[in-house]
Each structure stands twice: as structure tokens, then as C-alpha cells.
Amino acid sequence: MTDQPLGSDELATVEAVVDVWLARTLHENPVLAAVERDPDVGALERRWFVRIEGEEKDASTIRLSLRQRMLHHETYLIPAPEENHADFHAHLLRRNRDLVGATFCIGEEDAVFLVGAVPASTVDDIELDRILGTVWAAVERCFRPALRIGFASKFSE
């Protein structure tokens, strides 16, 4: 592993690894529902939108962004809580402890995102499988409890 940024040829190689893996996984794995490329990024970034389907949350989109040094992933989980703010955030902070290669964070408009990054030089099928599995499992385990805590009055009778 190097700390040096990847050059154009190396980025193209990693981009091809991601493209091939996504195409194969879209065909083989029912969790993956759709894949789109984002053409509106700079010359030194590649971006994919990967739609996954779940049971607890019907669908989520993973944004993969390949840059010169890192492959970043980001998934919107849930809007900012309407109530029980401390319990809501404590729940997610406790769940962070069990995650590998991803973490819950507060983003735009205080919404909750699941984010992570790996060195671009380490991207391979195994790493991409791990990212997909981590995101899917975290959303499945954390979405409904967070929803019930942060929006409790919507669930009361």
C-alpha cells in the first residue's frame, strides 16, 4: 500500500475493477437493485450510485466515489430525529462500535449517513463485497430502531 495518489492508468484499473464487480453482482445478488454512473464529476473522480434493497428499509443508495487515494462510500440512513434526540444519537453511537470500515455520522440538515473509505490501491472484489455487506447489514440492523426512537410519536396509537 502506498501513500502516493494513483495516476490515470491506475485509476482506470481500479475503475474497471469496480465496474466489473458491480455488473457481476447486479446479476448475481438480489440485494443489488440498480447501478448508475455519475458523468458529472471531475477528471480525477469516478462515481457510482448503487441501489440496494432491504427488508427493514425498502431501499438505500450507496454513493461510491473513487478518487486518487481513496474509494469513499456514503449512504443516507434517516432524517434528523424529531424527538428523543439524545437516545437517538446514543443508539447510533453504540452501533458504531460494531461496524468495521463504516461509521454513522451527521450530515446535511442533521440527517444521519453511513460513511467509510478504503485506500484505492486496496480495492478488489473482496473489499467491495465487504463494503456492500457492511452497509446492507448496518441499515438492516439500525434503521427501524432509530426510526422508532427518533420518531416515536408517529408510532404511538
RASULTA-V562941 format. One record per residue. N is the residue number from 0. RES is the residue in three letters. PSI is psi in radians with two decimals (none if undefined). OMEGA is omega in whole degrees, -180 to 180 (999 if undefined). NEAR is the number of other ideal C-beta (glycine too) atoms within 10 Angstrom. Layout:
BEGIN
n=N res=RES psi=PSI omega=OMEGA near=NEAR
n=N res=RES psi=PSI omega=OMEGA near=NEAR
END
This chain:
BEGIN
n=0 res=MET psi=2.36 omega=-178 near=7
n=1 res=THR psi=2.71 omega=178 near=10
n=2 res=ASP psi=-0.06 omega=-178 near=7
n=3 res=GLN psi=2.52 omega=176 near=10
n=4 res=PRO psi=2.58 omega=178 near=14
n=5 res=LEU psi=2.50 omega=175 near=21
n=6 res=GLY psi=3.13 omega=-178 near=10
n=7 res=SER psi=-0.78 omega=-179 near=10
n=8 res=ASP psi=-0.73 omega=180 near=7
n=9 res=GLU psi=-0.71 omega=176 near=15
n=10 res=LEU psi=-0.71 omega=179 near=19
n=11 res=ALA psi=-0.65 omega=178 near=12
n=12 res=THR psi=-0.81 omega=179 near=13
n=13 res=VAL psi=-0.71 omega=177 near=18
n=14 res=GLU psi=-0.75 omega=179 near=17
n=15 res=ALA psi=-0.68 omega=177 near=10
n=16 res=VAL psi=-0.80 omega=-180 near=18
n=17 res=VAL psi=-0.81 omega=-180 near=21
n=18 res=ASP psi=-0.82 omega=-179 near=14
n=19 res=VAL psi=-0.78 omega=180 near=12
n=20 res=TRP psi=-0.78 omega=-180 near=18
n=21 res=LEU psi=-0.76 omega=180 near=19
n=22 res=ALA psi=-0.79 omega=-180 near=11
n=23 res=ARG psi=-0.78 omega=-178 near=12
n=24 res=THR psi=-0.63 omega=176 near=17
n=25 res=LEU psi=-0.65 omega=180 near=16
n=26 res=HIS psi=-0.61 omega=-171 near=8
n=27 res=GLU psi=-0.46 omega=-171 near=9
n=28 res=ASN psi=2.00 omega=-178 near=14
n=29 res=PRO psi=-0.25 omega=177 near=8
n=30 res=VAL psi=-0.60 omega=-180 near=16
n=31 res=LEU psi=2.07 omega=-176 near=19
n=32 res=ALA psi=-0.57 omega=-177 near=16
n=33 res=ALA psi=2.70 omega=176 near=12
n=34 res=VAL psi=2.31 omega=175 near=17
n=35 res=GLU psi=2.57 omega=174 near=12
n=36 res=ARG psi=2.57 omega=176 near=13
n=37 res=ASP psi=1.89 omega=-178 near=13
n=38 res=PRO psi=-0.21 omega=-174 near=6
n=39 res=ASP psi=0.88 omega=176 near=6
n=40 res=VAL psi=2.88 omega=-179 near=13
n=41 res=GLY psi=3.03 omega=-176 near=8
n=42 res=ALA psi=-0.43 omega=-177 near=7
n=43 res=LEU psi=0.31 omega=178 near=12
n=44 res=GLU psi=2.49 omega=173 near=13
n=45 res=ARG psi=2.47 omega=-176 near=21
n=46 res=ARG psi=2.44 omega=177 near=17
n=47 res=TRP psi=2.57 omega=171 near=20
n=48 res=PHE psi=2.07 omega=-174 near=13
n=49 res=VAL psi=1.98 omega=-179 near=24
n=50 res=ARG psi=2.20 omega=177 near=15
n=51 res=ILE psi=2.63 omega=179 near=21
n=52 res=GLU psi=2.51 omega=180 near=14
n=53 res=GLY psi=-3.08 omega=178 near=16
n=54 res=GLU psi=-0.75 omega=-179 near=9
n=55 res=GLU psi=-0.71 omega=174 near=12
n=56 res=LYS psi=2.13 omega=-172 near=19
n=57 res=ASP psi=-0.80 omega=-177 near=9
n=58 res=ALA psi=2.62 omega=175 near=11
n=59 res=SER psi=2.72 omega=177 near=21
n=60 res=THR psi=2.21 omega=175 near=15
n=61 res=ILE psi=2.18 omega=174 near=21
n=62 res=ARG psi=2.01 omega=175 near=16
n=63 res=LEU psi=2.24 omega=179 near=21
n=64 res=SER psi=1.97 omega=178 near=16
n=65 res=LEU psi=2.11 omega=177 near=22
n=66 res=ARG psi=-3.06 omega=-174 near=18
n=67 res=GLN psi=-0.51 omega=-177 near=14
n=68 res=ARG psi=-0.51 omega=-170 near=15
n=69 res=MET psi=2.68 omega=166 near=18
n=70 res=LEU psi=1.97 omega=-179 near=24
n=71 res=HIS psi=2.56 omega=171 near=17
n=72 res=HIS psi=2.51 omega=-177 near=23
n=73 res=GLU psi=2.35 omega=180 near=18
n=74 res=THR psi=2.23 omega=174 near=24
n=75 res=TYR psi=2.25 omega=179 near=16
n=76 res=LEU psi=-0.95 omega=-170 near=21
n=77 res=ILE psi=2.62 omega=176 near=21
n=78 res=PRO psi=2.99 omega=177 near=13
n=79 res=ALA psi=2.50 omega=-179 near=14
n=80 res=PRO psi=2.62 omega=176 near=22
n=81 res=GLU psi=-0.34 omega=-177 near=12
n=82 res=GLU psi=3.01 omega=178 near=12
n=83 res=ASN psi=0.77 omega=-174 near=16
n=84 res=HIS psi=-0.82 omega=-177 near=13
n=85 res=ALA psi=-0.78 omega=179 near=9
n=86 res=ASP psi=-0.68 omega=179 near=13
n=87 res=PHE psi=-0.90 omega=-178 near=23
n=88 res=HIS psi=-0.62 omega=177 near=17
n=89 res=ALA psi=-0.72 omega=178 near=12
n=90 res=HIS psi=-0.84 omega=-177 near=18
n=91 res=LEU psi=-0.65 omega=177 near=23
n=92 res=LEU psi=-0.68 omega=177 near=11
n=93 res=ARG psi=-0.65 omega=178 near=11
n=94 res=ARG psi=-0.52 omega=178 near=17
n=95 res=ASN psi=-0.61 omega=-176 near=14
n=96 res=ARG psi=-0.53 omega=-178 near=7
n=97 res=ASP psi=-0.18 omega=-175 near=10
n=98 res=LEU psi=2.51 omega=176 near=17
n=99 res=VAL psi=2.09 omega=177 near=10
n=100 res=GLY psi=0.21 omega=178 near=14
n=101 res=ALA psi=2.75 omega=179 near=21
n=102 res=THR psi=2.57 omega=174 near=16
n=103 res=PHE psi=2.45 omega=177 near=23
n=104 res=CYS psi=2.87 omega=177 near=15
n=105 res=ILE psi=2.29 omega=-178 near=12
n=106 res=GLY psi=-2.57 omega=-179 near=14
n=107 res=GLU psi=2.44 omega=178 near=8
n=108 res=GLU psi=0.49 omega=179 near=7
n=109 res=ASP psi=0.32 omega=174 near=10
n=110 res=ALA psi=2.81 omega=-179 near=14
n=111 res=VAL psi=2.30 omega=178 near=22
n=112 res=PHE psi=2.72 omega=171 near=17
n=113 res=LEU psi=2.10 omega=-174 near=26
n=114 res=VAL psi=2.78 omega=176 near=15
n=115 res=GLY psi=3.02 omega=179 near=21
n=116 res=ALA psi=2.60 omega=175 near=16
n=117 res=VAL psi=2.65 omega=177 near=17
n=118 res=PRO psi=2.35 omega=-179 near=14
n=119 res=ALA psi=-0.55 omega=-178 near=25
n=120 res=SER psi=-0.21 omega=-179 near=17
n=121 res=THR psi=0.02 omega=-176 near=12
n=122 res=VAL psi=2.13 omega=175 near=21
n=123 res=ASP psi=-3.11 omega=-178 near=14
n=124 res=ASP psi=-0.71 omega=-178 near=13
n=125 res=ILE psi=-0.77 omega=180 near=10
n=126 res=GLU psi=-0.72 omega=179 near=16
n=127 res=LEU psi=-0.69 omega=174 near=21
n=128 res=ASP psi=-0.74 omega=-179 near=13
n=129 res=ARG psi=-0.76 omega=179 near=16
n=130 res=ILE psi=-0.87 omega=180 near=22
n=131 res=LEU psi=-0.81 omega=-179 near=21
n=132 res=GLY psi=-0.72 omega=179 near=14
n=133 res=THR psi=-0.82 omega=-179 near=18
n=134 res=VAL psi=-0.84 omega=-178 near=26
n=135 res=TRP psi=-0.84 omega=-178 near=20
n=136 res=ALA psi=-0.72 omega=-179 near=14
n=137 res=ALA psi=-0.75 omega=178 near=24
n=138 res=VAL psi=-0.79 omega=-179 near=24
n=139 res=GLU psi=-0.70 omega=-177 near=16
n=140 res=ARG psi=-0.53 omega=-168 near=14
n=141 res=CYS psi=-0.42 omega=-173 near=24
n=142 res=PHE psi=-0.99 omega=-175 near=20
n=143 res=ARG psi=-0.80 omega=177 near=14
n=144 res=PRO psi=-0.70 omega=179 near=14
n=145 res=ALA psi=-0.71 omega=178 near=23
n=146 res=LEU psi=-0.78 omega=-179 near=19
n=147 res=ARG psi=-0.52 omega=178 near=14
n=148 res=ILE psi=-0.89 omega=-173 near=20
n=149 res=GLY psi=-0.25 omega=-179 near=22
n=150 res=PHE psi=0.70 omega=-172 near=16
n=151 res=ALA psi=-0.71 omega=-176 near=15
n=152 res=SER psi=-0.39 omega=178 near=8
n=153 res=LYS psi=-0.30 omega=-178 near=10
n=154 res=PHE psi=-0.11 omega=-179 near=9
n=155 res=SER psi=2.67 omega=-177 near=5
n=156 res=GLU psi=none omega=999 near=2
END
